[in-house]
Amino acid sequence: MRVLHLTDPHLFADIDGEFRGTVTYASLVSVLAHYQNSGWNADIVSVTGDLIQDDSSEAYENFKALFRPLRLPIHCVPGNHDDRTLMSGALDAAPFYYCGTAEFDNWLIAGVDSCLNESAGGVISADELDRLDTAIESSDAKHVMVCLHHPPVPMGSKWLDTVGLNNGHEFLARIGTSGRVRLAIFGHVHQAYDKAHDGVQIIGTPSTCRQFKPLSDDFAVDGQPPAYRRLTLHADGSFDNELVWTRDA
């Protein structure tokens, strides 16, 4: 199974709206065009939060208009810039799914809400952790990929590590208990991350718009272009992943 991972588009109601000097609608259009022209075809799309920036229902409509032509299941989790009430209402019908699950070829893909009201940082509530446990336990899939917004591990950046996942250790311990979670993918940090932690591959993908400078003590933007990630999940539990920078977009 092939998964297209996109994150942090930060769309506005106004298609000319800018985030850190980047017109986010145009940037997302270029990323989707890059994917469609690549010759690599996904079976499912995972978008890990910050779909919008301006708390508007119109921004979610812009998101849906751009993704609907892909004719793929679009699985989304909220980010700290999302309005969860608006988002869940907008993504209430196929092909869009809000914090949902999907099973393909011996894999379970599970979306988790890691957001905390009025905070840029995140936490996965006890109820949400229990919901994830139940989804894993009730599935016959032998392998699991978890999708969330906030990084469950430190990024080595002082300012970013103040707005990460507050209970990352608890999350990692819980997903390790089943012995079936192979990887967790996230957004939020606008930069790449790809390391194994206790047998689980933790993967962060840069934004479809502006990137943040890695390993920076203070907030700083980076000059890297928009990006997306291509994941191929094999029935035996192995997987391939490729980070694609859209320099030619």
N, C-alpha and C positions, 0 to 999 in steps of 0.2 A: 504494500500500500504506500502511496506517495502523498505526503503532507506538505502543503505550501504554508510556511510560517511567515506571517506579516505582523507588524506591531507598531503601535504608537503613531497612527496617521494624523491625529490632532486636527480633524476637520472642523470647519466653521459653517454656519448658515450661508455666509457670503463666500462664494467659491474663490474670491480673491483674498481671503483672510490669510494672514501670515503668522507663523510661529518661528520666533528667533530668526526672522529675515527670510524665511522660506514660505512660498505659497503652497500650502499643504495639499490642496485639491490637485493642483497641477503636478506636484511631486508624486502623489499616489497614482494619478493617471499614468505617469511615466513608468512607475514601478510595475503596474499591472500590464502595461504594454510590453515591458522588458520580459516579464514572465511569459506572456502569450506568444512572443516571438522567439522564445528560447528553444522550442521543440521538446521541452520537458513538461509533461502533463500530469497534474495533480489529481488525486481522487477526493481530497477534502482540503479545506482551508482552515487554518487556525489563526485567529487574530487575538493577540493577548493584551488588549486594553488600550485605554486612551484613544478610543475611536474618534472622539470629538474634543473640542477645546472650550466651547462657548456656552455650554449648558442649554443648547437649543434642540428642539425636535427636528428642525430643518437640517441640521448637520447630520443627524442620523439618516434622514431621507437621502441626503447626498451620498452617504456611505452605502446605503442599499442600492442606489442607482448605479454606482460604480461596480459593485460586486455581483449584482444579479446576472449580468451577461456572461459571467464565468460558467454558469450552469453547474455549480458544484455546491455541496453542503458547506455553509460558512458558520463555523463554530467560534463563538466569541465569549470572552470573559471581560469583566469591567476593569478599568484602571482608575487611578485617583482623580483624573480629570473627567471621567464619565459621570453622568447622572444615572444612577442605577434604575430609578423608576422610569425615566424616559427610555433608557436603553432596553430594559426588559420588555417594555411595551412595544417598542419599535421592532424588536427582533422576536416577535411572538409567533411567527409562522415560517414554514420551510420556504426557501432553503436556509433561513437564518435560525441559529440556535443560541440561546443564552445560558451559559454555564451548564451545558448539556453533556451527554455522553454519546459515543458512537462506537460500534464494534465492526472491525474489518479484519479478515485474515488472521485470526488468533490474537488480535490486538484490541484493547479497550483504550479509547481516548476519553479523558475525563477533564472537564473544565471546573476550575475552583475560583470562588470569589475571595480575593485577598485584600479587599479594600476596607478602609477604616474611615468612618464619617469624619469630615472636617480635618483630614490629615493627608499629607503627601506620602507618608509611610503606610505600611500595611500590617494586617494581622489576619490570620485565618481563624475564624471563631471555632469554638468547640463543636457547635452544631454543624459547621461546614466540614470540619475534619471527620465528624461522624458520618456525614453524608458521603464523603469520599470513601471512607471505609466500607460503607454499605454498598456503594456502586461496585467496588472491587470485589467484595465478597459474593455479590449476587451475579457476577459475570463469569462465564465459562472461559473467557479469554485468558491465555496463559501469560500475556505480557501487557504492560500498562504504560501509557504516556500521560502525564499530568500536565495541564496547561494552566498557568496563572500569570498575574501581572508583575508582582513584586519579586525581586531576587531572593531566594532562600539562603543565599550565602553572601559573605562580604565581597565587595568589588575592589577593595584596596583603594578607595577614593573617600576621603574624609567626609565630604559633603553628601555624597550618594549613600554612604553607609549609615547616615542618620535618617534616611527615608526608605530603608529597605523593609524586609519582612521581619517584624518584631519577634515573631515566634518561629523563625526559620529552623532552629534546632528541633523544635517540637514537630514541625512539618516533616523534616527529613527523617526523624525517628519513626513517625507514623507510617510514612510510605515505605520505609525499610522493613517494617514488620511483616508485610504480606509476602515479601520475597519475589513479587511479580512486577514491581515498578522498575522499568528499565531506564526511563529518562523523564525529566521535567523540563519544560520550556517556558521562558518568561520574556517580558519586555521591560518597560519602565526606564532602563538605564541608558538607552540610546547608544549602545556600543555592544561589541561582541564579547561573548563569554562561552567557554566550552571546556569543562573539566569534570572528571569523575569524582564523586563523593560517596564513599562506602558502597561502591558498586552501582550507583545511580548516576547517569550522565546528566549534568546540569547545563542547560544550553540557553544562552541569551542571544537575542537577535537585535541588531541595530534598527533604528526607526526607518519608516518610509519617507521621513522628512529630514530633520536636522539631527546631527549626532552630538554627543557630549564627549569631552576629552577624557580618555581613560587615565586612571591613577592620579587624578587631580585633587589637591587638597581643597580648592575652592571651585565654585561653579565656573565652567568654561566650555564653550562650544568647540567642536572639532570640524575640520575641513573635509572629512570623509563624505562620500555621496550617500544617497538613499540605498537601502539594502533589503534583502529578504533571504529566507533560508529554505532549502529544499531537503526534505527528509524522506528517506525510503525505509519503511519498516518491513522487515522480513519475518516470515512465519515462525522461524526458529528463535526469534527474540533479538537477533542482531539488527543493526540499522546502519544506514549511511546518512551522512549529512554534509551539505555543502552550503557555505555562506556565499551569497552572490551580491557583489557591489555593483550598482547600476551605473558604472562610469560611462557606458555607452548609451544610456537611456536618453 
